[in-house]
Amino acid sequence: MNTSSAFTLPSPRDMMAELRTRLPHFPQIRWVDSTESTNADLLALARQESGPRVRPWLLGAHLQSRGRGRAGRTWENSIGANLMFSCAFDIFLPTRQLPTLSPLSGLATTEALRQFVEPALRNRLAMKWPNDVLWDQAKLSGILVEATRASAAPSSSDHHVVIIGVGLNLREAATLSQNTQRAIADWSNIAEHSQQASLARCSDIVAKVAQSLYLSLNHVTAQGFADLPNRYAQVDALIGQQVHIIDNGQVLHTGIVTGINTSGQLLLRHPDGSERAVTVGEVSVRAQR
């Protein structure tokens, strides 16, 4: 099977041109050779009083020297081995609801990536709470969600700018697995099993994910999060599994995953039958061995 598209990033100039064709409603799209962090760059731009006001924005880079993952982790990357970009969106939600955007972003990304594989394979692309995308239970993509108040918004406003950074492994999963001592997947793994995935271009993947994020954020702004648990159940990699909830190396809870609630919190059923909601961003989940 031809997997060349999974290994080749177009030049930054060509990437920008292809994305501008696919995402005409994104008024600002940039792709650069390298930067420290696309999330940090967009956060800084959003906070500038004199910066551009019309969003969404998209910024991608072939290399990030200080790429960041969730909980302050470093995102390991190398040119051609990873697909890395961030999007900035306006969203009008109370501050208390912003943490829900983390699992929502993972859900939207998983839904987008599933469109690149045949229906019979889609359940192999799943999501591990709060927002890791998995292929055959190995991490394919990580997501970092950050928010800042819109620079022109009054302090009492619900207007925020949300920055969503996506890092997806294109190749070199074996090396990453060895370096991190974790199961890592890449797009070439998927392309070995899926003809559709093998034909996907990098710009196709970025555009599909960006569009899915855009539509999902618009949906929750207008409709709220009532359908989030049902949507999430379609991609849940942990449902029915017994897991440990770990924070700072300590096991806080053990239980059976029953899904998430409308706040995006992970729901655990304890041995005594009681249920606990685990807050997004405070814990990590590891399946019990």
PASEBA-1860 file (N, C-alpha, C; in nm, 3 decimals):
! residues 289
1> MNTSSAFT> 0.084/-0.118/0.000/0.000/0.000/0.000/0.088/0.124/0.000 ~ 0.054/0.226/-0.080/0.134/0.348/-0.090/0.107/0.437/0.030 ~ 0.209/0.461/0.112/0.193/0.546/0.229/0.277/0.671/0.220 ~ 0.318/0.709/0.097/0.407/0.824/0.084/0.345/0.952/0.136 ~ 0.213/0.969/0.121/0.151/1.092/0.169/0.160/1.105/0.320 ~ 0.172/0.991/0.389/0.182/0.996/0.534/0.319/1.041/0.580 ~ 0.417/1.044/0.490/0.553/1.075/0.529/0.600/1.211/0.478 ~ 0.523/1.275/0.392/0.573/1.395/0.327/0.490/1.517/0.363
9> LPSPRDMM> 0.555/1.613/0.427/0.492/1.742/0.451/0.525/1.835/0.334 ~ 0.426/1.904/0.280/0.458/2.003/0.178/0.534/2.119/0.240 ~ 0.591/2.203/0.158/0.660/2.321/0.210/0.560/2.409/0.285 ~ 0.608/2.491/0.378/0.515/2.581/0.448/0.430/2.665/0.352 ~ 0.492/2.714/0.245/0.417/2.795/0.149/0.306/2.714/0.083 ~ 0.337/2.591/0.041/0.235/2.507/-0.022/0.127/2.466/0.078 ~ 0.168/2.440/0.202/0.072/2.404/0.305/-0.027/2.518/0.327 ~ 0.022/2.640/0.335/-0.067/2.755/0.352/-0.164/2.767/0.236
17> AELRTRLP> -0.112/2.751/0.115/-0.198/2.764/-0.003/-0.308/2.658/-0.004 ~ -0.274/2.535/0.028/-0.372/2.427/0.030/-0.476/2.449/0.139 ~ -0.434/2.496/0.257/-0.527/2.517/0.366/-0.619/2.636/0.341 ~ -0.566/2.738/0.278/-0.651/2.854/0.248/-0.760/2.817/0.150 ~ -0.733/2.723/0.062/-0.837/2.676/-0.031/-0.943/2.596/0.043 ~ -0.901/2.514/0.138/-0.994/2.425/0.210/-1.067/2.495/0.324 ~ -1.010/2.602/0.378/-1.068/2.669/0.494/-1.087/2.818/0.464 ~ -1.172/2.853/0.368/-1.188/2.994/0.330/-1.246/3.081/0.441
25> HFPQIRWV> -1.313/3.020/0.540/-1.372/3.096/0.650/-1.272/3.120/0.764 ~ -1.147/3.075/0.748/-1.041/3.108/0.841/-0.966/3.229/0.783 ~ -0.985/3.350/0.838/-0.924/3.468/0.777/-0.773/3.474/0.791 ~ -0.718/3.403/0.887/-0.573/3.404/0.903/-0.521/3.261/0.912 ~ -0.441/3.220/0.814/-0.378/3.088/0.812/-0.231/3.108/0.782 ~ -0.147/3.057/0.871/-0.003/3.065/0.850/0.059/2.929/0.879 ~ 0.164/2.896/0.805/0.243/2.775/0.834/0.389/2.813/0.820 ~ 0.469/2.782/0.921/0.607/2.828/0.924/0.701/2.709/0.936
33> DSTESTNA> 0.828/2.735/0.904/0.929/2.629/0.918/0.944/2.587/1.063 ~ 0.956/2.685/1.152/0.975/2.652/1.293/0.930/2.768/1.381 ~ 0.894/2.735/1.503/0.861/2.833/1.605/0.876/2.764/1.740 ~ 0.871/2.839/1.847/0.881/2.776/1.979/0.754/2.697/2.010 ~ 0.638/2.761/1.995/0.511/2.695/2.027/0.399/2.766/1.953 ~ 0.324/2.692/1.873/0.213/2.754/1.801/0.104/2.799/1.897 ~ 0.080/2.724/2.005/-0.019/2.768/2.104/0.023/2.900/2.168 ~ 0.150/2.907/2.209/0.199/3.030/2.273/0.193/3.148/2.178
41> DLLALARQ> 0.224/3.125/2.051/0.219/3.233/1.952/0.078/3.287/1.938 ~ -0.022/3.199/1.929/-0.160/3.245/1.913/-0.214/3.308/2.040 ~ -0.174/3.258/2.156/-0.214/3.321/2.281/-0.162/3.464/2.289 ~ -0.036/3.483/2.253/0.024/3.616/2.256/-0.049/3.708/2.158 ~ -0.081/3.658/2.040/-0.149/3.739/1.940/-0.289/3.777/1.989 ~ -0.359/3.683/2.053/-0.494/3.710/2.101/-0.495/3.815/2.211 ~ -0.386/3.826/2.286/-0.379/3.921/2.397/-0.333/4.059/2.354 ~ -0.290/4.075/2.230/-0.245/4.205/2.182/-0.365/4.297/2.158
49> ESGPRVRP> -0.360/4.414/2.219/-0.469/4.509/2.200/-0.483/4.550/2.053 ~ -0.371/4.554/1.982/-0.373/4.599/1.844/-0.373/4.484/1.744 ~ -0.391/4.361/1.794/-0.386/4.244/1.707/-0.511/4.229/1.623 ~ -0.509/4.137/1.527/-0.627/4.114/1.443/-0.745/4.065/1.526 ~ -0.864/4.109/1.487/-0.983/4.079/1.566/-1.067/3.964/1.508 ~ -1.055/3.941/1.379/-1.143/3.844/1.314/-1.081/3.705/1.322 ~ -1.153/3.611/1.379/-1.109/3.474/1.391/-1.212/3.382/1.325 ~ -1.176/3.255/1.300/-1.066/3.175/1.356/-0.932/3.195/1.284
57> WLLGAHLQ> -0.826/3.161/1.358/-0.689/3.161/1.306/-0.636/3.018/1.307 ~ -0.540/2.992/1.222/-0.468/2.865/1.222/-0.319/2.894/1.203 ~ -0.238/2.835/1.288/-0.093/2.847/1.277/-0.033/2.708/1.290 ~ 0.046/2.668/1.191/0.115/2.539/1.196/0.264/2.558/1.180 ~ 0.339/2.458/1.218/0.485/2.464/1.208/0.540/2.325/1.180 ~ 0.641/2.320/1.095/0.710/2.193/1.072/0.787/2.148/1.195 ~ 0.829/2.244/1.278/0.907/2.211/1.398/0.870/2.309/1.509 ~ 0.851/2.256/1.631/0.828/2.340/1.748/0.940/2.312/1.849
65> SRGRGRAG> 1.019/2.414/1.879/1.132/2.393/1.970/1.089/2.384/2.115 ~ 0.972/2.439/2.147/0.920/2.430/2.283/0.773/2.390/2.280 ~ 0.744/2.291/2.197/0.607/2.243/2.189/0.562/2.187/2.323 ~ 0.437/2.216/2.357/0.385/2.177/2.487/0.267/2.082/2.474 ~ 0.262/1.987/2.565/0.147/1.899/2.574/0.068/1.932/2.699 ~ -0.031/1.849/2.727/-0.113/1.870/2.845/-0.031/1.854/2.972 ~ -0.070/1.929/3.078/-0.006/1.923/3.209/0.141/1.961/3.204 ~ 0.176/2.050/3.109/0.313/2.101/3.102/0.414/2.007/3.042
73> RTWENSIG> 0.369/1.896/2.983/0.463/1.802/2.923/0.522/1.859/2.794 ~ 0.642/1.816/2.761/0.706/1.856/2.636/0.657/1.765/2.524 ~ 0.625/1.827/2.408/0.584/1.748/2.292/0.707/1.722/2.207 ~ 0.749/1.595/2.202/0.865/1.559/2.120/0.827/1.562/1.973 ~ 0.910/1.630/1.892/0.877/1.638/1.751/1.003/1.653/1.669 ~ 0.993/1.617/1.541/1.100/1.637/1.446/1.038/1.665/1.311 ~ 1.111/1.735/1.225/1.057/1.777/1.096/1.018/1.654/1.012 ~ 0.895/1.653/0.966/0.846/1.546/0.881/0.784/1.430/0.956
81> ANLMFSCA> 0.807/1.423/1.088/0.754/1.311/1.165/0.624/1.344/1.236 ~ 0.591/1.473/1.242/0.474/1.514/1.318/0.397/1.622/1.242 ~ 0.269/1.625/1.265/0.181/1.727/1.211/0.135/1.811/1.329 ~ 0.176/1.940/1.333/0.153/2.022/1.452/0.094/2.156/1.413 ~ -0.018/2.190/1.474/-0.083/2.317/1.443/-0.175/2.356/1.558 ~ -0.208/2.484/1.562/-0.301/2.536/1.662/-0.405/2.623/1.593 ~ -0.524/2.625/1.650/-0.632/2.709/1.601/-0.682/2.798/1.714 ~ -0.720/2.920/1.680/-0.778/3.013/1.777/-0.922/3.043/1.736
89> FDIFLPTR> -1.012/3.029/1.833/-1.154/3.051/1.807/-1.212/3.146/1.911 ~ -1.309/3.226/1.869/-1.390/3.301/1.963/-1.499/3.208/2.017 ~ -1.522/3.215/2.147/-1.630/3.136/2.204/-1.693/3.215/2.317 ~ -1.823/3.201/2.329/-1.898/3.275/2.429/-1.959/3.176/2.527 ~ -1.886/3.151/2.634/-1.926/3.057/2.737/-1.883/3.110/2.873 ~ -1.956/3.077/2.979/-1.909/3.111/3.113/-1.774/3.045/3.141 ~ -1.690/3.110/3.220/-1.558/3.056/3.251/-1.565/2.916/3.309 ~ -1.667/2.887/3.389/-1.679/2.755/3.452/-1.697/2.643/3.351
97> QLPTLSPL> -1.742/2.676/3.228/-1.763/2.573/3.127/-1.641/2.551/3.037 ~ -1.539/2.633/3.050/-1.424/2.621/2.961/-1.353/2.486/2.973 ~ -1.339/2.425/3.094/-1.273/2.294/3.101/-1.339/2.186/3.015 ~ -1.468/2.201/2.987/-1.538/2.102/2.906/-1.486/2.101/2.763 ~ -1.419/2.208/2.722/-1.368/2.216/2.585/-1.252/2.121/2.562 ~ -1.189/2.074/2.668/-1.078/1.979/2.651/-1.127/1.846/2.596 ~ -1.223/1.778/2.662/-1.273/1.654/2.601/-1.350/1.679/2.472 ~ -1.416/1.794/2.460/-1.484/1.824/2.336/-1.386/1.831/2.219
105> SGLATTEA> -1.269/1.890/2.242/-1.169/1.902/2.137/-1.115/1.765/2.096 ~ -1.092/1.678/2.195/-1.050/1.542/2.163/-1.155/1.467/2.085 ~ -1.281/1.486/2.123/-1.392/1.421/2.053/-1.400/1.469/1.908 ~ -1.393/1.600/1.889/-1.403/1.656/1.754/-1.287/1.609/1.666 ~ -1.168/1.599/1.724/-1.051/1.552/1.648/-1.066/1.406/1.610 ~ -1.112/1.324/1.704/-1.132/1.182/1.676/-1.236/1.162/1.567 ~ -1.346/1.236/1.577/-1.451/1.225/1.475/-1.397/1.262/1.337 ~ -1.313/1.365/1.332/-1.256/1.407/1.203/-1.163/1.300/1.146
113> LRQFVEPA> -1.075/1.246/1.230/-0.979/1.147/1.182/-1.047/1.018/1.139 ~ -1.157/0.983/1.203/-1.231/0.862/1.163/-1.282/0.870/1.020 ~ -1.300/0.991/0.969/-1.350/1.006/0.832/-1.246/0.966/0.729 ~ -1.121/0.947/0.771/-1.014/0.908/0.679/-0.993/0.757/0.674 ~ -1.072/0.681/0.748/-1.057/0.535/0.743/-1.192/0.471/0.710 ~ -1.187/0.349/0.660/-1.308/0.278/0.624/-1.394/0.253/0.748 ~ -1.526/0.249/0.733/-1.615/0.231/0.848/-1.578/0.113/0.936 ~ -1.535/0.003/0.879/-1.504/-0.117/0.958/-1.383/-0.095/1.051
121> LRNRLAMK> -1.302/0.007/1.024/-1.182/0.031/1.103/-1.199/0.145/1.203 ~ -1.310/0.214/1.198/-1.320/0.338/1.275/-1.315/0.319/1.425 ~ -1.362/0.203/1.473/-1.356/0.183/1.618/-1.214/0.166/1.670 ~ -1.117/0.147/1.580/-0.977/0.138/1.621/-0.918/0.277/1.648 ~ -0.984/0.380/1.597/-0.951/0.518/1.631/-1.047/0.560/1.742 ~ -0.995/0.581/1.860/-1.079/0.609/1.976/-1.014/0.717/2.061 ~ -1.083/0.756/2.166/-1.037/0.866/2.250/-1.021/0.822/2.394 ~ -0.907/0.858/2.451/-0.881/0.836/2.592/-0.896/0.968/2.665
129> WPNDVLWD> -0.986/0.972/2.762/-1.014/1.094/2.837/-0.885/1.146/2.902 ~ -0.857/1.279/2.903/-0.951/1.381/2.858/-0.945/1.414/2.710 ~ -0.832/1.391/2.640/-0.834/1.428/2.498/-0.724/1.363/2.413 ~ -0.674/1.247/2.451/-0.578/1.177/2.367/-0.653/1.095/2.261 ~ -0.604/1.099/2.138/-0.659/1.017/2.031/-0.570/0.893/2.017 ~ -0.633/0.775/2.014/-0.561/0.648/2.012/-0.590/0.571/1.883 ~ -0.489/0.497/1.841/-0.508/0.396/1.736/-0.466/0.263/1.797 ~ -0.558/0.169/1.805/-0.531/0.040/1.870/-0.472/0.060/2.009
137> QAKLSGIL> -0.529/0.152/2.085/-0.492/0.179/2.224/-0.354/0.244/2.239 ~ -0.292/0.285/2.131/-0.163/0.356/2.136/-0.187/0.501/2.097 ~ -0.116/0.592/2.161/-0.141/0.735/2.140/-0.099/0.780/2.002 ~ -0.194/0.835/1.928/-0.170/0.889/1.795/-0.157/1.040/1.798 ~ -0.239/1.105/1.878/-0.246/1.251/1.878/-0.273/1.302/2.018 ~ -0.210/1.414/2.050/-0.234/1.483/2.176/-0.286/1.623/2.149 ~ -0.361/1.676/2.245/-0.427/1.805/2.228/-0.405/1.891/2.352 ~ -0.378/2.018/2.331/-0.363/2.114/2.439/-0.463/2.226/2.417
145> VEATRASA> -0.550/2.249/2.516/-0.651/2.354/2.508/-0.620/2.461/2.612 ~ -0.612/2.584/2.565/-0.586/2.698/2.653/-0.682/2.810/2.616 ~ -0.714/2.895/2.713/-0.810/3.003/2.689/-0.759/3.132/2.750 ~ -0.797/3.241/2.688/-0.769/3.373/2.740/-0.891/3.460/2.711 ~ -0.911/3.562/2.792/-1.023/3.652/2.766/-0.991/3.736/2.643 ~ -1.088/3.753/2.557/-1.068/3.834/2.437/-1.021/3.973/2.476 ~ -0.920/4.025/2.406/-0.857/4.151/2.446/-0.954/4.267/2.448 ~ -1.055/4.265/2.362/-1.150/4.376/2.355/-1.273/4.354/2.440
153> APSSSDHH> -1.281/4.240/2.510/-1.401/4.208/2.586/-1.396/4.268/2.726 ~ -1.508/4.317/2.780/-1.510/4.364/2.918/-1.490/4.249/3.015 ~ -1.446/4.280/3.135/-1.414/4.174/3.232/-1.533/4.090/3.269 ~ -1.652/4.142/3.254/-1.773/4.066/3.289/-1.825/3.980/3.175 ~ -1.759/3.987/3.060/-1.808/3.918/2.941/-1.774/3.770/2.944 ~ -1.856/3.690/2.874/-1.828/3.548/2.855/-1.748/3.523/2.727 ~ -1.697/3.628/2.667/-1.623/3.617/2.541/-1.479/3.578/2.570 ~ -1.439/3.460/2.522/-1.302/3.410/2.538/-1.245/3.373/2.401
161> VVIIGVGL> -1.114/3.372/2.395/-1.044/3.314/2.280/-0.985/3.182/2.326 ~ -1.022/3.076/2.259/-0.975/2.942/2.293/-0.871/2.899/2.190 ~ -0.756/2.856/2.239/-0.649/2.807/2.152/-0.643/2.656/2.167 ~ -0.655/2.584/2.056/-0.652/2.438/2.057/-0.533/2.393/1.974 ~ -0.435/2.332/2.040/-0.317/2.281/1.972/-0.326/2.131/1.951 ~ -0.294/2.088/1.831/-0.303/1.946/1.795/-0.166/1.899/1.747 ~ -0.121/1.789/1.803/0.001/1.725/1.756/-0.030/1.582/1.717 ~ -0.003/1.546/1.592/-0.034/1.412/1.541/0.092/1.350/1.485
169> NLREAATL> 0.118/1.226/1.525/0.237/1.156/1.478/0.214/1.104/1.336 ~ 0.305/1.139/1.246/0.299/1.088/1.109/0.381/0.961/1.093 ~ 0.496/0.958/1.156/0.584/0.841/1.149/0.674/0.840/1.272 ~ 0.766/0.741/1.279/0.862/0.726/1.389/0.797/0.691/1.522 ~ 0.683/0.620/1.516/0.617/0.579/1.640/0.704/0.487/1.723 ~ 0.779/0.399/1.657/0.862/0.304/1.732/0.966/0.377/1.816 ~ 1.027/0.480/1.757/1.126/0.558/1.831/1.062/0.632/1.947 ~ 0.946/0.691/1.923/0.876/0.762/2.030/0.835/0.667/2.141
177> SQNTQRAI> 0.790/0.549/2.105/0.751/0.450/2.206/0.869/0.416/2.296 ~ 0.986/0.399/2.234/1.105/0.366/2.311/1.147/0.482/2.401 ~ 1.140/0.604/2.346/1.184/0.721/2.423/1.092/0.753/2.539 ~ 0.962/0.731/2.520/0.865/0.768/2.623/0.819/0.652/2.709 ~ 0.857/0.530/2.669/0.812/0.409/2.741/0.660/0.400/2.745 ~ 0.598/0.443/2.636/0.453/0.438/2.623/0.420/0.385/2.484 ~ 0.301/0.330/2.468/0.258/0.283/2.337/0.219/0.402/2.250 ~ 0.292/0.421/2.140/0.271/0.534/2.050/0.236/0.480/1.911
185> ADWSNIAE> 0.141/0.546/1.845/0.104/0.511/1.708/0.132/0.629/1.617 ~ 0.137/0.603/1.487/0.151/0.712/1.391/0.062/0.685/1.270 ~ 0.053/0.786/1.183/-0.038/0.774/1.069/0.004/0.662/0.974 ~ 0.135/0.635/0.967/0.180/0.527/0.880/0.126/0.392/0.929 ~ 0.108/0.376/1.062/0.047/0.253/1.114/-0.095/0.237/1.059 ~ -0.170/0.347/1.059/-0.307/0.342/1.009/-0.308/0.315/0.859 ~ -0.217/0.381/0.787/-0.212/0.366/0.641/-0.181/0.224/0.598 ~ -0.114/0.148/0.684/-0.086/0.007/0.653/-0.213/-0.076/0.647
193> HSQQASLA> -0.317/-0.030/0.716/-0.442/-0.105/0.724/-0.555/-0.042/0.645 ~ -0.540/0.086/0.610/-0.649/0.160/0.549/-0.606/0.225/0.418 ~ -0.670/0.186/0.310/-0.642/0.248/0.180/-0.678/0.395/0.183 ~ -0.791/0.428/0.247/-0.832/0.568/0.255/-0.729/0.652/0.329 ~ -0.680/0.601/0.440/-0.582/0.677/0.518/-0.452/0.695/0.441 ~ -0.415/0.596/0.361/-0.291/0.605/0.285/-0.296/0.713/0.178 ~ -0.416/0.752/0.139/-0.432/0.854/0.035/-0.449/0.994/0.092 ~ -0.461/1.006/0.222/-0.484/1.136/0.284/-0.359/1.223/0.275
201> RCSDIVAK> -0.377/1.348/0.240/-0.268/1.444/0.239/-0.264/1.516/0.373 ~ -0.148/1.568/0.408/-0.136/1.639/0.535/-0.234/1.754/0.545 ~ -0.250/1.829/0.437/-0.343/1.942/0.440/-0.487/1.894/0.455 ~ -0.519/1.776/0.401/-0.653/1.719/0.420/-0.680/1.695/0.568 ~ -0.582/1.637/0.637/-0.599/1.605/0.778/-0.615/1.732/0.860 ~ -0.528/1.830/0.838/-0.535/1.955/0.914/-0.669/2.024/0.889 ~ -0.710/2.032/0.764/-0.835/2.101/0.732/-0.955/2.032/0.794 ~ -0.957/1.899/0.789/-1.070/1.825/0.843/-1.080/1.842/0.995
209> VAQSLYLS> -0.966/1.838/1.064/-0.966/1.856/1.209/-1.006/1.999/1.245 ~ -0.948/2.097/1.176/-0.981/2.237/1.204/-1.129/2.264/1.183 ~ -1.185/2.210/1.077/-1.327/2.229/1.049/-1.413/2.161/1.154 ~ -1.374/2.043/1.199/-1.449/1.972/1.302/-1.448/2.050/1.434 ~ -1.333/2.106/1.470/-1.324/2.189/1.590/-1.414/2.310/1.578 ~ -1.408/2.376/1.463/-1.489/2.496/1.438/-1.638/2.466/1.453 ~ -1.684/2.358/1.390/-1.826/2.324/1.396/-1.868/2.283/1.537 ~ -1.782/2.210/1.608/-1.816/2.166/1.743/-1.826/2.282/1.840
217> LNHVTAQG> -1.735/2.379/1.828/-1.741/2.496/1.914/-1.863/2.581/1.883 ~ -1.897/2.597/1.756/-2.019/2.669/1.721/-2.143/2.600/1.776 ~ -2.140/2.466/1.772/-2.255/2.389/1.820/-2.277/2.410/1.970 ~ -2.172/2.400/2.049/-2.191/2.413/2.194/-2.221/2.557/2.234 ~ -2.172/2.653/2.157/-2.208/2.792/2.185/-2.357/2.812/2.166 ~ -2.412/2.751/2.063/-2.554/2.769/2.033/-2.644/2.673/2.110 ~ -2.599/2.549/2.130/-2.686/2.444/2.183/-2.646/2.392/2.321 ~ -2.527/2.426/2.368/-2.483/2.374/2.496/-2.423/2.235/2.483
225> FADLPNRY> -2.404/2.168/2.596/-2.331/2.042/2.601/-2.422/1.921/2.628 ~ -2.552/1.936/2.608/-2.644/1.829/2.644/-2.614/1.699/2.571 ~ -2.569/1.706/2.445/-2.545/1.584/2.368/-2.401/1.534/2.378 ~ -2.319/1.601/2.459/-2.178/1.561/2.469/-2.160/1.417/2.515 ~ -2.228/1.372/2.622/-2.206/1.232/2.665/-2.238/1.129/2.558 ~ -2.345/1.150/2.482/-2.381/1.053/2.378/-2.281/1.055/2.263 ~ -2.235/1.174/2.223/-2.133/1.181/2.117/-2.005/1.113/2.163 ~ -1.968/1.140/2.287/-1.843/1.086/2.340/-1.848/0.933/2.348
233> AQVDALIG> -1.964/0.879/2.380/-1.977/0.734/2.393/-1.942/0.661/2.264 ~ -1.954/0.729/2.150/-1.924/0.666/2.022/-1.775/0.647/1.999 ~ -1.691/0.720/2.074/-1.545/0.713/2.053/-1.470/0.674/2.179 ~ -1.540/0.643/2.287/-1.480/0.622/2.418/-1.393/0.496/2.420 ~ -1.262/0.514/2.446/-1.169/0.401/2.450/-1.166/0.334/2.586 ~ -1.227/0.395/2.687/-1.215/0.343/2.823/-1.345/0.287/2.880 ~ -1.455/0.301/2.808/-1.584/0.260/2.862/-1.582/0.114/2.907 ~ -1.628/0.091/3.029/-1.634/-0.044/3.083/-1.505/-0.097/3.140
241> QQVHIIDN> -1.396/-0.021/3.128/-1.267/-0.067/3.180/-1.247/-0.022/3.324 ~ -1.174/-0.103/3.400/-1.134/-0.063/3.534/-1.006/0.018/3.522 ~ -1.004/0.136/3.582/-0.890/0.225/3.567/-0.848/0.281/3.701 ~ -0.724/0.325/3.705/-0.673/0.405/3.816/-0.678/0.552/3.778 ~ -0.714/0.636/3.870/-0.702/0.781/3.852/-0.578/0.822/3.930 ~ -0.481/0.880/3.858/-0.350/0.907/3.916/-0.320/1.056/3.908 ~ -0.270/1.111/4.018/-0.230/1.252/4.021/-0.101/1.263/4.100 ~ 0.001/1.322/4.037/0.132/1.336/4.102/0.186/1.202/4.152
249> GQVLHTGI> 0.164/1.098/4.071/0.216/0.967/4.105/0.136/0.890/4.207 ~ 0.028/0.948/4.256/-0.054/0.883/4.357/-0.187/0.837/4.299 ~ -0.229/0.715/4.334/-0.358/0.665/4.291/-0.466/0.726/4.380 ~ -0.552/0.805/4.318/-0.659/0.871/4.393/-0.787/0.787/4.396 ~ -0.819/0.725/4.284/-0.943/0.649/4.274/-0.922/0.531/4.181 ~ -1.001/0.428/4.201/-1.007/0.314/4.110/-1.154/0.282/4.087 ~ -1.190/0.260/3.963/-1.328/0.227/3.934/-1.348/0.188/3.790 ~ -1.473/0.163/3.755/-1.512/0.127/3.620/-1.560/0.252/3.548
257> VTGINTSG> -1.505/0.279/3.430/-1.546/0.396/3.352/-1.686/0.373/3.296 ~ -1.775/0.470/3.320/-1.911/0.461/3.270/-1.942/0.570/3.167 ~ -1.843/0.654/3.135/-1.863/0.759/3.035/-1.821/0.894/3.090 ~ -1.880/1.000/3.034/-1.858/1.135/3.086/-1.994/1.201/3.106 ~ -1.995/1.312/3.181/-2.117/1.389/3.199/-2.115/1.512/3.109 ~ -2.216/1.597/3.122/-2.226/1.714/3.035/-2.120/1.819/3.065 ~ -2.048/1.804/3.175/-1.936/1.893/3.206/-1.803/1.837/3.154 ~ -1.807/1.723/3.089/-1.686/1.662/3.036/-1.606/1.587/3.140
265> QLLLRHPD> -1.662/1.568/3.259/-1.592/1.495/3.364/-1.606/1.345/3.342 ~ -1.498/1.272/3.374/-1.500/1.127/3.361/-1.581/1.067/3.476 ~ -1.668/0.973/3.444/-1.752/0.909/3.545/-1.697/0.772/3.579 ~ -1.677/0.748/3.709/-1.626/0.620/3.758/-1.728/0.557/3.852 ~ -1.750/0.427/3.834/-1.833/0.353/3.929/-1.743/0.274/4.022 ~ -1.756/0.299/4.151/-1.673/0.232/4.251/-1.731/0.094/4.285 ~ -1.652/0.010/4.349/-1.700/-0.125/4.384/-1.829/-0.125/4.466 ~ -1.851/-0.018/4.547/-1.974/-0.013/4.627/-2.094/0.039/4.549
273> GSERAVTV> -2.074/0.065/4.420/-2.184/0.110/4.336/-2.198/0.260/4.324 ~ -2.125/0.334/4.405/-2.132/0.480/4.397/-2.058/0.529/4.274 ~ -2.090/0.649/4.229/-2.028/0.705/4.110/-1.957/0.835/4.145 ~ -1.843/0.855/4.085/-1.764/0.976/4.109/-1.733/1.042/3.976 ~ -1.740/1.176/3.975/-1.703/1.253/3.857/-1.562/1.308/3.877 ~ -1.473/1.279/3.782/-1.333/1.322/3.789/-1.316/1.446/3.702 ~ -1.257/1.550/3.758/-1.249/1.678/3.689/-1.142/1.680/3.581 ~ -1.175/1.738/3.468/-1.083/1.752/3.357/-0.963/1.834/3.401
281> GEVSVRAQ> -0.844/1.792/3.361/-0.723/1.869/3.380/-0.651/1.846/3.511 ~ -0.709/1.770/3.604/-0.645/1.749/3.731/-0.584/1.611/3.748 ~ -0.624/1.519/3.661/-0.577/1.381/3.677/-0.543/1.323/3.540 ~ -0.472/1.210/3.544/-0.453/1.132/3.422/-0.510/0.994/3.447 ~ -0.541/0.927/3.338/-0.606/0.797/3.349/-0.516/0.692/3.289 ~ -0.500/0.582/3.361/-0.423/0.469/3.308/-0.505/0.342/3.331 ~ -0.523/0.268/3.226/-0.600/0.144/3.239/-0.526/0.049/3.333 ~ -0.601/-0.015/3.422/-0.543/-0.110/3.516/-0.495/-0.233/3.443
289> R> -0.377/-0.280/3.475/-0.321/-0.399/3.410/-0.358/-0.523/3.486
END
